[in-house]
Amino acid sequence: MPAIVHTEKHFRGSATVRDIVIGMSDGLTVPFALAAGLSGAVTSSRIVVVAGFAEIAAGAIAMGLGGYLAARTDAEHYAIERKREEMEIVEKPHAEVAEVKEILSDYGLTEEQADSIVDRFKQNPKNWVDWMMRFELGLEEPDPTRAVKSAATIAFSYIAGGLVPLAPYFFLATPQLGLPYSVAATLAALLIFGYVKGRFTGMHAVQSAFRTALIGGLAAGAAYGIAKLIG
């Protein structure tokens, strides 16, 4: 009888999706608020487009840099903690063994079973450190290219999102004509973005779409209201 191969499908792109969500959601809301605020103060769509492009460029750079620094901080934190664990299994082996046994007991392993695992760890210190990083500290080794990828993903997502509310002003002479289309395009993009995000992350796609549109719409509306008050 042929063996049945069971393949589990788990989503493994959570960090990338998180970066896309960060960049796209801000890209859709902040340029929209700027364009909408300017729509009540200027009479030329060209001014809205120029200001919008300037904001998109500044926002993409700032948010991309923020993503880069955050990922670098995570990598540095992991390196520091790993060095500490490597030192402790040499200088404080009894304490580290006690920590291993305590964690294993929480999983229901007996003292004898824990002793066997500890003996294996002593023969392979690297695996011991790997295990402690994951099960004691809850840290996974970061991708060394994560910082650059995060910066690029957030920045390009911000640009893609920012062009959506700005697009109607490319084709309409006055901002007053462009604003309703900008609102419609932004809400439609939020719905589509939320639906796709739900499909990728395993959430209910329709619920994710409406939740994203609601949250993004509220954020955009609040930003627009503040822009109007200031203007």
Secondary structure, DSSP 8 states (H G I E B T S, - for coil): -------------HHHHHHHHHHHHHHHHHHHHHHHHHHTT-S-HHHHHHHHHHHHHHHHHHHHHHHHHHHHHHHHHHHHHHHHHHHHHHH-HHHHHHHHHHHHHHTT--HHHHHHHHHHHHH-HHHHHHHHHHHTS------TTHHHHHHHHHHHHHHHHHHHHHTHHHH-SSHHHHHHHHHHHHHHHHHHHHHHHHHHHTS-HHHHHHHHHHHHHHHHHHHHHHHHHH-
